[in-house]
Amino acid sequence: MCGIVGVLGSHDVTPVILGALKRLEYRGYDSAGIATVHKGALDCRRAAGKLINLQEILVREPLRGFAGIGHTRWATHGAPSVENAHPHRSGPVAVVHNGIIENFQELRDELTAAGANFTSDTDTETIVHLARSHLAEGMTPLDATHATLRRLEGAFALAFLFEGEEDLLIAARRGSPLVIGHGSDEMYVGSDAIALAPLTDKLTYLEEGDWAAITRSSVQVFDTGGKEVDRPIVKIALESAAANKSGHRHFMAKEMAEQPSIIQKVLAAYINEGSGALTLPEGVQFNEIRRVVMVACGTAFYACQVAKYWFEQIARIPVEIDIASEFRYRDPVLQHDDLLIVVSQSGETADTLAALRHVAGQVRQTLAVVNVPTSSIAREADVLVPTLAGPEIGVASTKAFTAQLISLLLLAVKAGVEREKIDAEGLKTLMSEISTVPGLISQALDREQDYAQVAQKLAQSDDVLFLGRGVMFPMALEAALKLKEISYIHAEAYAAGELKHGPIALIDNTLPVVIFAPTGALFDKTVSNMQEVMARHGQVTLLTDAAGAKLACDVQNVIVMPTAPVVIAPLIYAIAAQMLAYNTAIARGTDVDQPRNLAKSVTVE
């Protein structure tokens, strides 16, 4: 979502802030702005649209100062515009904000009655007017901030800048992540570590409810009640190549290409090279678990849907899956011998984090499958399984998704062993099959020309239907989501057996239908559904292996995928879902890495 940067520097901070905001573009945004203090004076520049628009303004109207805050905004309250862009300023105070202030209308009415002049439609503007009113009462910036924070309801990450204060930034978080970076005679604030990666590797993560007074030589952190607390400085190793495309046209292309090496990295981390034994993090005893409850959003939710098949078929343990944004509102029935597994790329997904907190004390254990081991979800879960995908910049998840899949598969195998549902020979077979995943993914990536040919046809359509059975059903769902995300084509996915229960009414000679059907127990049934589509002149593309292609020789378009054991097939067909969406987006000329209206990390409800 919104990106926040703050800098107390030893030189002009505007170029530093712009660079950090550039690194935060992957989060998604529709306006941007910077505020600085120069010779005691507070000033601000803002622009709608991409950062290039802000840069053009700064060329005409330079902004100097050794202290500053910057922001990329993803619109919630109020349309994208200069007036609604951050930073917001009222007199001597400027603020940047990620999150939603739930009681903003009540505060706005109160402040308007007291004479405040609002110029935007945002909830954020109430914060600066409230802080200004406390400053007018004679409070110090610290006291005014604390008094302001006590009035706010909702989720937020905030950075405050004050006129006349060139050695002070105040940062606060409640529900949204915020990190403090420690430099040499410089200090930084960022929404995440990627923003600060070239500036420092020494970070302090603010915990829930924390707020901090930051100078170039000190950091004071306070809890919600205003009591000073200690928060450690941790050293983070970030991949230096994460924020560049390494010769690829898009970050998404780079991150798709990285998948064989990422999967190999996960396997090396979680399988003992000598014995072949699983070395997943300790903490969960699956033989003591009655049921697994899985919660996630978006692509991570589809990873959970695949994992349901794995846990139930390999470990014979019942699994319930829920969309995080619905989970706690339906008041789910939980028991003390349940295991909650939450899955998130960022580890900061607001609804998933709320679900994790909702089950506290109700289940035996919580387990987080996340890509950022320093994130809120990672820190708050009982057990952490890092997916080791490294920073993912493209908004549409690729390597993070397959890293989630392989991590969940290994967990399912671990559960099967501990529940004595897999014997030694079965385990040996499974591990042998899993070891082939990196090579098979490489083969799947090599079908570029085949994906591009089909994508040219998909790009001409306004609607696409995806079908699959078994573990290929969630892969069809993921393929439809990917296509929607980056090509803006309406796409739906169904379990192929549901075709006759409604979706078949959509079939005509203009509708592309993409079918995921590797050979196996469900292949013949899926082909029967495909024949029903073809009988109604639907434009079929079949993704199958070589054996399947021979059995379905009358299909208009076939992409021959690598032959893979059923258990690992989702990881291979995930590549096809990504590549079809990517090539379709290229054909339509859409913004692949930063699709409209989307954000990489959804940190507000």
DANORTA-V679609 format. One record per residue. N is the residue number from 1. RES is the residue in one letter. PSI is psi in whole degrees, -180 to 180 (NA if undefined). BURIAL is I if it has 16 or more other C-alpha atoms within 10 Angstrom, else O. Layout:
n->{N:N}
res->{RES:RES}
psi->{PSI:PSI}
burial->{BURIAL:BURIAL}
This chain:
n->{1:2:3:4:5:6:7:8:9:10:11:12:13:14:15:16:17:18:19:20:21:22:23:24:25:26:27:28:29:30:31:32:33:34:35:36:37:38:39:40:41:42:43:44:45:46:47:48:49:50:51:52:53:54:55:56:57:58:59:60:61:62:63:64:65:66:67:68:69:70:71:72:73:74:75:76:77:78:79:80:81:82:83:84:85:86:87:88:89:90:91:92:93:94:95:96:97:98:99:100:101:102:103:104:105:106:107:108:109:110:111:112:113:114:115:116:117:118:119:120:121:122:123:124:125:126:127:128:129:130:131:132:133:134:135:136:137:138:139:140:141:142:143:144:145:146:147:148:149:150:151:152:153:154:155:156:157:158:159:160:161:162:163:164:165:166:167:168:169:170:171:172:173:174:175:176:177:178:179:180:181:182:183:184:185:186:187:188:189:190:191:192:193:194:195:196:197:198:199:200:201:202:203:204:205:206:207:208:209:210:211:212:213:214:215:216:217:218:219:220:221:222:223:224:225:226:227:228:229:230:231:232:233:234:235:236:237:238:239:240:241:242:243:244:245:246:247:248:249:250:251:252:253:254:255:256:257:258:259:260:261:262:263:264:265:266:267:268:269:270:271:272:273:274:275:276:277:278:279:280:281:282:283:284:285:286:287:288:289:290:291:292:293:294:295:296:297:298:299:300:301:302:303:304:305:306:307:308:309:310:311:312:313:314:315:316:317:318:319:320:321:322:323:324:325:326:327:328:329:330:331:332:333:334:335:336:337:338:339:340:341:342:343:344:345:346:347:348:349:350:351:352:353:354:355:356:357:358:359:360:361:362:363:364:365:366:367:368:369:370:371:372:373:374:375:376:377:378:379:380:381:382:383:384:385:386:387:388:389:390:391:392:393:394:395:396:397:398:399:400:401:402:403:404:405:406:407:408:409:410:411:412:413:414:415:416:417:418:419:420:421:422:423:424:425:426:427:428:429:430:431:432:433:434:435:436:437:438:439:440:441:442:443:444:445:446:447:448:449:450:451:452:453:454:455:456:457:458:459:460:461:462:463:464:465:466:467:468:469:470:471:472:473:474:475:476:477:478:479:480:481:482:483:484:485:486:487:488:489:490:491:492:493:494:495:496:497:498:499:500:501:502:503:504:505:506:507:508:509:510:511:512:513:514:515:516:517:518:519:520:521:522:523:524:525:526:527:528:529:530:531:532:533:534:535:536:537:538:539:540:541:542:543:544:545:546:547:548:549:550:551:552:553:554:555:556:557:558:559:560:561:562:563:564:565:566:567:568:569:570:571:572:573:574:575:576:577:578:579:580:581:582:583:584:585:586:587:588:589:590:591:592:593:594:595:596:597:598:599:600:601:602:603:604:605}
res->{M:C:G:I:V:G:V:L:G:S:H:D:V:T:P:V:I:L:G:A:L:K:R:L:E:Y:R:G:Y:D:S:A:G:I:A:T:V:H:K:G:A:L:D:C:R:R:A:A:G:K:L:I:N:L:Q:E:I:L:V:R:E:P:L:R:G:F:A:G:I:G:H:T:R:W:A:T:H:G:A:P:S:V:E:N:A:H:P:H:R:S:G:P:V:A:V:V:H:N:G:I:I:E:N:F:Q:E:L:R:D:E:L:T:A:A:G:A:N:F:T:S:D:T:D:T:E:T:I:V:H:L:A:R:S:H:L:A:E:G:M:T:P:L:D:A:T:H:A:T:L:R:R:L:E:G:A:F:A:L:A:F:L:F:E:G:E:E:D:L:L:I:A:A:R:R:G:S:P:L:V:I:G:H:G:S:D:E:M:Y:V:G:S:D:A:I:A:L:A:P:L:T:D:K:L:T:Y:L:E:E:G:D:W:A:A:I:T:R:S:S:V:Q:V:F:D:T:G:G:K:E:V:D:R:P:I:V:K:I:A:L:E:S:A:A:A:N:K:S:G:H:R:H:F:M:A:K:E:M:A:E:Q:P:S:I:I:Q:K:V:L:A:A:Y:I:N:E:G:S:G:A:L:T:L:P:E:G:V:Q:F:N:E:I:R:R:V:V:M:V:A:C:G:T:A:F:Y:A:C:Q:V:A:K:Y:W:F:E:Q:I:A:R:I:P:V:E:I:D:I:A:S:E:F:R:Y:R:D:P:V:L:Q:H:D:D:L:L:I:V:V:S:Q:S:G:E:T:A:D:T:L:A:A:L:R:H:V:A:G:Q:V:R:Q:T:L:A:V:V:N:V:P:T:S:S:I:A:R:E:A:D:V:L:V:P:T:L:A:G:P:E:I:G:V:A:S:T:K:A:F:T:A:Q:L:I:S:L:L:L:L:A:V:K:A:G:V:E:R:E:K:I:D:A:E:G:L:K:T:L:M:S:E:I:S:T:V:P:G:L:I:S:Q:A:L:D:R:E:Q:D:Y:A:Q:V:A:Q:K:L:A:Q:S:D:D:V:L:F:L:G:R:G:V:M:F:P:M:A:L:E:A:A:L:K:L:K:E:I:S:Y:I:H:A:E:A:Y:A:A:G:E:L:K:H:G:P:I:A:L:I:D:N:T:L:P:V:V:I:F:A:P:T:G:A:L:F:D:K:T:V:S:N:M:Q:E:V:M:A:R:H:G:Q:V:T:L:L:T:D:A:A:G:A:K:L:A:C:D:V:Q:N:V:I:V:M:P:T:A:P:V:V:I:A:P:L:I:Y:A:I:A:A:Q:M:L:A:Y:N:T:A:I:A:R:G:T:D:V:D:Q:P:R:N:L:A:K:S:V:T:V:E}
psi->{-145:148:135:137:139:142:130:103:180:0:-179:130:-14:-48:-35:-44:-43:-43:-42:-41:-36:-41:-19:1:-31:-21:-16:133:165:4:167:159:163:142:142:163:123:119:40:-16:136:131:162:146:138:156:145:156:-155:167:-28:-32:-39:-41:-39:-38:-41:-26:-43:-36:80:152:112:165:149:0:134:165:149:166:140:125:134:116:131:-77:114:139:160:123:167:-42:-34:-6:155:160:149:144:141:107:-117:11:140:148:142:149:133:127:-165:127:109:-28:28:-35:-40:-45:-40:-44:-43:-45:-36:-42:-27:1:2:142:107:138:1:175:8:157:-27:-35:-26:-30:-46:-37:-37:-44:-41:-39:-35:-37:-38:-22:-2:6:154:164:-40:-46:-39:-39:-47:-42:-37:-46:-35:-23:-14:136:137:-159:140:153:134:147:128:141:137:139:138:-3:90:0:43:126:140:129:148:147:141:103:-21:143:152:139:145:131:137:120:-169:104:22:153:153:157:139:156:-34:174:-27:-39:-33:1:-46:-11:-37:155:10:115:149:122:121:138:171:125:-5:151:152:139:119:128:177:-18:-3:158:123:123:134:149:-175:-35:-2:6:134:135:160:133:130:155:125:149:126:131:111:143:125:-25:-2:-36:14:160:-5:41:-7:158:-36:158:-38:-41:-44:-45:-31:-42:-25:-9:-40:-43:-34:-46:-40:-37:-42:-45:-41:-34:-33:5:126:124:-37:-54:-20:5:150:136:38:155:139:163:-35:128:99:-22:-9:1:130:-38:147:131:124:136:134:178:153:-136:-38:-32:-38:-31:-40:-37:-39:-45:-28:-45:-44:-50:-40:-38:-37:-44:-8:45:130:143:134:136:144:145:131:-37:-14:-22:-60:-19:-20:5:64:150:114:152:161:-14:22:152:125:126:121:140:128:136:-55:-27:9:4:119:-48:-37:-40:-41:-37:-42:-45:-31:-34:0:125:-3:-19:165:-47:161:141:131:127:99:162:-14:100:-11:5:170:-45:-43:-39:-29:-18:156:-40:139:131:96:139:-13:26:-17:171:132:118:-42:137:-42:119:133:-79:-31:-36:-50:-31:-36:-44:-50:-35:-42:-37:-44:-36:-41:-39:-44:-44:-41:-39:-49:-28:5:39:-7:125:179:-41:-41:-40:-43:-42:-47:-47:-34:-43:-43:-34:-18:-6:-49:-44:-40:-35:-40:-43:-41:-37:-26:-4:28:-47:-39:-45:-43:-38:-45:-39:-35:-36:-42:-36:-19:-3:156:-15:144:141:133:140:149:162:155:-137:-13:-14:-51:-27:-35:-40:-44:-39:-41:-41:-45:-44:-43:-44:-47:-14:-13:22:134:127:144:157:143:153:131:-32:-15:-2:-46:-6:24:-57:-24:-21:-21:-17:126:-173:4:-9:117:134:119:126:126:115:76:155:149:-166:-28:3:-49:-40:-41:-40:-36:-43:-39:-41:-35:-37:-46:-33:-21:18:22:149:96:136:122:127:115:179:-177:-41:-41:-37:-37:-35:-18:56:-10:12:143:-50:128:130:118:113:160:143:126:148:149:-40:-31:-1:-38:-36:-33:-43:-17:-35:-43:-42:-44:-46:-36:-46:-45:-49:-31:-42:-41:-45:-32:-9:29:171:101:-49:-30:68:151:145:-5:155:148:-46:116:97:12:154:NA}
burial->{I:I:I:I:I:I:I:I:I:O:O:I:I:I:O:I:I:I:O:I:I:I:I:I:I:I:I:I:I:I:I:I:I:I:I:I:I:I:O:O:O:I:I:I:I:I:I:I:I:I:I:O:O:I:I:O:O:I:O:O:O:O:I:I:I:I:I:I:I:I:I:I:I:I:I:I:O:O:I:I:I:I:I:I:I:I:I:I:I:I:O:I:I:I:I:I:I:I:I:I:I:O:O:I:O:O:I:I:O:O:I:O:O:O:O:I:O:O:O:I:I:I:I:I:I:I:I:I:I:I:I:I:I:I:I:O:O:O:O:O:I:I:O:I:I:I:I:I:I:O:O:I:O:O:I:I:I:I:I:I:I:I:I:O:I:I:I:I:I:I:I:I:I:I:I:I:I:I:I:I:I:I:I:O:O:I:I:I:I:I:I:I:I:I:I:I:I:O:I:I:I:I:I:I:I:I:I:I:I:I:I:I:I:I:I:I:O:O:I:O:I:I:I:I:O:I:O:O:O:O:I:O:O:O:O:O:O:O:O:O:O:I:I:O:O:O:O:O:O:I:I:I:I:I:I:I:I:I:I:I:I:I:I:I:I:I:I:O:I:I:I:O:O:O:O:O:O:I:O:I:O:O:O:I:O:I:O:O:I:O:I:I:I:I:I:I:I:O:I:I:I:I:I:I:I:I:I:I:I:I:I:I:O:I:I:I:I:O:I:O:I:I:I:I:I:O:I:I:O:O:O:O:O:O:O:O:I:I:I:I:I:I:I:I:I:I:I:I:I:I:I:I:I:I:I:I:O:O:I:O:O:O:I:I:I:I:I:I:I:I:I:I:I:I:I:I:I:I:O:I:I:O:I:I:I:I:I:I:I:I:I:I:I:I:I:I:I:I:I:I:I:I:I:I:I:I:I:I:I:I:I:I:I:I:I:I:I:I:I:O:I:I:O:O:O:O:I:O:O:I:I:O:O:I:I:O:I:I:I:I:I:I:I:I:I:O:I:O:O:I:I:I:O:I:I:I:O:I:I:O:O:O:I:I:I:I:I:I:I:I:I:I:I:I:I:I:I:I:I:I:I:I:I:I:I:I:I:I:I:O:I:I:I:I:I:I:I:O:I:O:O:O:O:O:O:I:I:O:O:O:I:I:I:I:I:I:I:I:I:O:O:O:I:O:O:I:I:O:I:I:I:I:I:I:O:O:O:I:I:I:I:I:I:I:I:I:O:I:I:O:O:I:O:O:O:O:I:I:I:I:I:I:I:I:I:O:I:I:I:I:I:I:I:I:I:I:I:I:I:I:I:I:I:I:I:I:I:I:O:I:O:I:I:I:I:I:O:I:I:I:I:I:I:I:O}
